[in-house]
């Protein structure tokens, strides 16, 4: 089928602002469903806009595809960009425009990766009746809980990278169109991008270059985020924030085990299955989780090759991400769910370690049971209960010499690869504790949410705790599987409460989730430290807000593992293991 491409088509919003879109549609005259993607990254940047769904192939399959620059970005009008602030209303108006076009059948679907997945959720929240289904890939949910913050720590590496690299250059040129106005700050911005870690070491963070006079006119959101170290009405109101009960259309959520937004995607799926605003939305929403990191759908993630079945071009040797989503939209936009994938399992997971896809009836899988592995003296990790006098393990955390980022659910410059990365170069540091299990005599299958219950004390009024679950290979490699962080002063996730120095506190640290078979001959390992930089901002141990710290203090950290204070990691082990 021949495809027509229309560039920079005007899409009017209710307040008179004009957004612009590129339209890919069949050359024939028959009305067709419309797929809408709304992006801040330039609608013409195909490595991003076509990463999960090829618009030309979709048009050849009988869809019109509208890829739109969001408000205040690229070809669209609208002043200064601020993430997500206008996406609900603009999403509603854009869906209405799509449904009203002469080539449209009146049925619209929204899709996209990351920010574009967020705009899909917000369009669904807006609730235009023409919207029939959404397919968000690795999409945010709650800003504070699992996006730019996690466990109370600011995901400063992602925030700075996004502000400096993804948004900053184009926003600067837009804000200061005269060469004399944008030239010097553009040079400074490029220098800051090149000196990424050095820039983030400069505290207070307001000192770094974009905070020079008038810099906030092109990335104001960066400074606004710093003003909200604890959850509040602002952090709850800006993004989607668990409003699944207001979404009446089914969702296909595509996620990655090593993705920055994994927890948000899992919340989206469970939120729709349990609280979706219609019976159809609850019954039909689906989840697909691969071994991927953010925006990367190759079979090699970090330092692990998960095999050809993991590649987004040949999912389970059956189809690619484009065909997966076109099947989804065929069902809901062509025949409104009357046929199609009724027999397809609601959950499809890639199980690492054995590198195979598996269908499940729910998330978490109903066959998993919680099994505790206890941290013990001498660096032991065991199923046995701790001894009455198990004591404690200790280390000194110095925020001036933070533990460096090695893999994980990250979105950072290329020198900090995401996903599973060998942790051995961290093991000799004085601020890292390592606990190892005996060699596994048989495979151990872990699928579901992972939590660490940590009893610990610090000599300061505040600190951070970082925990990693790792797979130790027979050749000595120590590969991270999942991890978590908690800021002591925000341990309840509500408001800042400083510690009495030396007091023993029980922390519940969310390591998010995994699907992993630890093979016979391998060992489990749990690493405990107090920083992961530049992924998270460094806790100064002084009680000051991390981004506003004026000085750092080393802190003595103690992790307890006796019968009264049994630090342990809880693994969701599949039945039979």
N, C-alpha and C positions, 0 to 999 in steps of 0.2 A: 504494500500500500504506500502510495506517495505521501510525503509529509510536507506541510506548509509551516514555515517558521516566521513569526511576526515579532519584531524587536521593539522594545520600549513602548509597549501599549499602555495607555493611560488608564489607571484604575482610581476613580474618585472615592475619597473617604467622606464621612458624614460632616466633618468640620472644614471641608473645602481643600484639604491637602490632597495632592495627587501622588499616588504611588505608581511605579512603573514595573511592567512585567514583560518577560519574553514568553511567547505562546507557541507551543508545538502541537499541531493537530492534523488529523487525517485530511487528505485533499478531497475526499468524498463529501457529499452533502448531508449524509444521515446524521441526526443528533447523536451525541456521544457523551459519556460521563466525563467529568473534569477532575483532574488530580492537581492539587494546589500545594506548592512549596513556597514558604516565605522565609527569606534568608537575609542576614546582615553581612554576608561574606562576598557579595557581588554575584548576581544571578548568572553572569557569564563565566564564572570560575568553575568549569566543569569537573576538575578533580574533587571538588566538594559537592556541588549541586547534583552531579550525576553519579556519586559514589555508591549509593544504595539502590537507585532506580534510574535507568537510562531513559531520558524523556523521548528520544527518537524512537527507541524500540516500543515504548508505551504508546506513542502516537501511531506507529505502524500497527499496533495491536488494537487500535480503535478507541484510544483515549485522547482527549485534549489535555495537555500538561501546561500549567501556568506556573512559572517560576518568577517570583516577585521580590524586588528589593524592599525590605521593610522600611518603615518611616525613618527618615534622616540618614539613610545609607545609600551610597552610590547614586543611581539615577532617580531615586525617589526624593520627594520634598519632605520638609518637616523639622527644621531647626537642628537641635543637638540631640544625638542619639543617647537614649538611656534604656538599658536592657529590660525588655518585657513590659515596660510601663504601659505601652499603648497596644500591645499585641492582642488582647482580648477583643476590644472594639474593632481594631483594624482587621482582625481575623474574621469577625462576623461580617463586616462590610465587604471583604474580599470574597468570602464564600457566596454572598448574595450576588456580587458582580459576576462571578464565574457561572452561577446557575442561570443568569439572565442572558448570557451570550447567545447569538443566533445558532451557533454550532453545538450548544449544550443540550443535553437531555433533561437537565434539571437536577441531576444527582452529582454530588461533589464528594471527593475524598481528600483528606489532608495527610501529608507524609513529610518525612525529612529526618535528618541526622542532627543530634545535639541541640543547638539553639532552634533549629527548624523543627525538631521534634517537640520542643517546648511550645512553639507557636501552634503546632497541631493540637496539643492538649488544651491550650487556651482558646483556640477556635471551637473545640468541642465543648468547652465550658460555656462559651458564649451562646451556643445552642441554636444556630440558624437551622430551620427545618430542612434545608436542602442538603445538609451534611449527612452522609450515610455511613461513613466509617473513617477510621484513622489508622495510620501505620507509623507510629513514632519509633525511631531507632535511637537508643542511648539518650534518652530525654530526661531533663531535670524534673524534679517534683518540688522539693522544699529547699530554698536557698541555704538556710542556716543548718539544717540537720545533715544534709548529705550532698552538698554541692560546693559552694565557696567556703563553707565551714564544715567541719566534721568533728564530733565529740568535743566541741568548744574551741578547737584549734582552727586558725584561719588557713585555708588552702592557698597560701600566699603565692606559691609558685604558679599555680594555674591562673589566679587572678591577675598577677603581674604580666604573665605571658599573654593572656587574652587582651589586657588593656594595651600593652606595648606593641604586640605584633599583629593580632587579628583586627583590632579596632583602631589603634592609635594613628598609624600613618594616614589612612584615608580620612579619619575624623579631623586630623590636624589640617590637611589640605582643604577640607570643606570649611572649617572654621576660619581659616586665614588664607583666602584665595590670592592675596597679593604676595608675590615672591619675597619681598622684603620682610613680610610678616611671618611666613612659614619657613623660610630658609634656615635660620639659626636653630629654632627649636626642632626642626626635622633632623638636622645633623645631630643634635643632642639626643633625640629619641633613638636614632640609629646606634649611637654610642652606648646608650643604656641597654638596647637589645643585645648588643655584642658583649656587654659586661654584666650579664644577667645576674649571676650569683653575687658579684661585688655590689651591685645596686641594692639587692635585697639584704645585704649585711649592714647597710647604713641605716641606723636607727637614731631618732624616730623615723619611721618610713616616710613621713611627709618631707623629709630632706631630699628624697631622690628626685632626679631631674625634672620629670613632668610636673612636680609640685612647685616649680619655679613660678614667679608671678604670671598670672593669667593662664597657666597650664590647664587648670580645671575646666576651661571653656571647651575642651574637646574630649576629655575623658572624665567627666564629673562623677560618674558612677564609682570609680576607684576610691575616691575620697569618701563618698557616701557609705560605701560598704564598711570602711574602717570605723565609722561612727556607730556600728551596731555589733559590738562584740558578743552580745547575748540576744537570744530570740526576742522579738517584740512585734508589735502590730505591723511595722514596716516590713520586716523580713517575711512575715506571714502573708502580707497582702500583695506583694509584688509578683510572686510566681503562682504556681498551681496549688500547692500546699494541701494535698489530700482531699480535694473537692470532687472526688469520684462520684458521689451521690448525685451530682448535678450533670453528669455526662450520660447521655441516653444512647450513644452509638457504640458499637463494638470496636475494640482496639486490638491491633496486632503489635505487641511490644517485642522489639528485637534488642537484645542486650549482649554484654560480654563479661566473662568472669573477671577480666583484668581491666575493665572499663571504669573510668572516673565516675560514671553515673549508674553503676550496677545497682546500688541500694535503691535508688529512685525508680529504676525500671521494675525491680521486684515489688516495690510498694505499689506502683501503677497496676501491675497485673493483679495482685491480691486485692487492691482497692476496687478494681472493676468487677472481679469475680464475686466479691462479698458485698459491695455497696453500690455498684453501678446503678444509674438512674432508670434503667428499664430491664425487664426480664431478658430481652434479647442481648443487651450489653453485658449482663452478668453471665449468661449462658455461653455466649459466643466468643468472648475475648480470649486471646491466645498469647502465649509467651514462647519465644525462641531465644536460647542463650548459647552462644558460641564461646570459644576460648579467647576472644579478641580483646584488644585494648581500644582506646578511644579513637574512632575514625580509621581503624586498621582492621581489615577483614581478611588478611593473609593467614596462611597456616603457620608461619613463623611469627611467634610473639615473644618479645624479649629475647631470651637465649634458648628457647625451646621450639622445636618443630613438631607441631601437633598432627602432622600428616595431611594428605591431600583432601580428606573428607572435611577438614576444618575450613578450607578455603571458601570465602564468600562467593567465588565464581562457580563452585561445584559442591554445594551443600549436600553432604551425605551422598555424593556422586549422583545427585538427582536433578538439581536445579540451582540457579544462582539467586541472588537477592532480588533482582528485578522480577524474575518469574514468580518467586515466592509471593511478592507483594501484588503482582498483577492477578494471581489466583485469588488472593484475598479480596481485592477490589472487584473482581468479576463477580464474586459471590454477593457482595453487599451493594454494589452500584448498578449491576445489570439485572439481577433477578431478585434483589432485596432479601437474599438469604434463603430463597426457596429451594436451592440445590447447592451443589458445590461440595464443601469440605465437611459435611456433617459427621463423617466417621473419623475425622482427623483428631488426634489427641490434643488436648488444650495446651500441653507443655511439651516442648522438645528441647532437651538438654544435651550439651556435649560433655561427656565424662572424660576428664583429663586422667592421664596415667594409663588408661587403656585406649584412649583416643577414638571413641565411638559415640555416635548419637544415640539417644534413648528417649522414648516417649514416656510421659508420666501423666497421671490423671489430675495432679494438683501440684501446687508449690506452697510449702515444701512437700516433697514426696511423702505419702502417708506411711511408708515403710521404715522411715528413719526413727531412731531412738537416741536420746541424749546419753553420751558416755563421757565420764570425767577422766581426764589424765592430769595427775597432780604434779606440780613443780616441787622438786625436792632438793635437799642439800647435795653438794657435790655435782650439781648440774644434771641431776637425774629427772626424768619424766616417766611416770609410772602410773599404772592403773591402781596400785595399792594406796590405801589411805595414808596420810603423812604420820610420822612418828609424833608422840606427845611432845617431845623436845626437838622438833624439827628445825628450829632456829630460823635464820634469815640469811639471805644473800644480799650483798651490798655493792654499790659502785658510786662514783662521783660523776655527776652530770655538770659539765661546764658549757653554758650556752655560747661562750666565745669559741668553742671547738665542738660544734654540733656533729652528731652522727650523720653522715651523708646519705642522701637518698640513693637507694639501690632497688629499682624496680617498683612494682606495686600498681595500684589503680591510679595512675598519674596521667597528667597532661602537661608536659614540660618540654623544654628544648631538647633537641636530639641527643645531646650528650648525657641525658638522663632517661634511658630507655624504659618504657613501661613494661609491665608483665613480669614473668618469672625470670629473675636474674640471680646468678650465684652470689651468695652472701658471705663467702669465706673471708673476703678482705675486711669485713666488719668485725670478725670474731676476735681479733687480737686487740680491739679497742678496750680501754679501761671502763667505758660507759655502756658496755653491752654484756648482758647475762645470757647464757645459752643453756638450755635444758634439753637433754636427748633421751629418747626412748631406747629400749633394747631393740635389736634387729627384729623386724617383723617376721614371724614364721609363716604367715599367710597374708594374702591381700586384705587390705582394710579399705572398705568403700565408705566414703564420707560424702553425703549429699544433703545440703541444707544450710541453715544459719549457724555460724560459729561464734561463741562468746567466751571471753576470758574473765574469770572472777579473780581479781587481784587484790590481795591484802598488802598494803604498802604504806611507807611513811617517807617524808622528806624533811630536810632541815629548814626549808624555806616556807613562806606562806602560800606559795603556789608552785606548780610544776606540771609537766606533762608525762604521760606514760604511753609508750608505743609498744605494741605486741605484734609479733609476726609468727604465723604458723608456717613451717617449712617442711619440705620433703628432702631428706638426706639420701643421696644416691650411693650405691656401693663404691663408686669411684671417688667419693668425698664431696661432690658438689652439694651445696646447701641451697635449694631453690625455694624461694618464697611462694606460698600458695595463696594466702590471704592475710590481711593485717587490720589493725585498728588503732585508734588513738583516743585519749581522753585528756582534757585539761582539768586539773584537779579543782580549780575554782568554779568550773562549770559542769561538775560531775552529774548534777541532776538535770542538766539540759534546760534550765529555766532562768536562773539569775546567778550572778557572781557571788560566791561565798569563799572567802579566804580560809586557809587552814590554820590551826594551831601547830606551829612547827614541831615535828617529832610525833604527832598524833598518827595512830594507825587507822587507815580508812579503807573500807571495802569499795572497790571500783568494779563496775560491770562494763567491760570494754567490748564493743561490737566490732567483730572482724568481718562483718557482712556475710558473705556466703561463698560456697564453692561446690563443685561436683568433681571429686577427685578419688581415684583409687591409688592408695599408697601400696606399692607392690611389695610382695615378699622379698626379703633381702634388703629393703630400705629401712630407714628409721624416721620417726617423727622428730622434729625439733621445734622448740618455742624460744624465740628471742625476745628479750625485754630490754628496752632502752628508754630514753626520755626526749629524743629529738629525731627528726627525719627531714633534713634541710637540703635543698630549698623547697621541698614539698610543702611543709608547714612552717609557719613563723615560729621563731625560737622563744620558748618561755624564759623570761629573764630570771625566774626564781625569786623575784623581789616583791611580787604582788602588783607590780605595774602592768598595765595593758601591754601585750607583747609588741604591738606596732608602735607604741608611744614610749618604749623603754628608754631611759636615760643612762642606765648602767646595768651590767650583768653581775650575778653572783653564782659561784659554784654551789651545788647542793649535794648533800649526802643522801643517797636513795637506798631504801631497804625494802626488799621483797620478802614477805614472810611465808613460811610453808610448814607450820606446825598444825597440830590437830585442831587448835582453836582458831587458826587463821590459815585455812587450807587454800592457798592460791592454786588455781586449776584452770584448764581449758576444757570447754564442753564441746564435744564433737558430735554431729548428727550422723550416727553410724547406721547403715542400712541393715535391716534384719538379716540374721545369719552370720554377721561378722562379729 
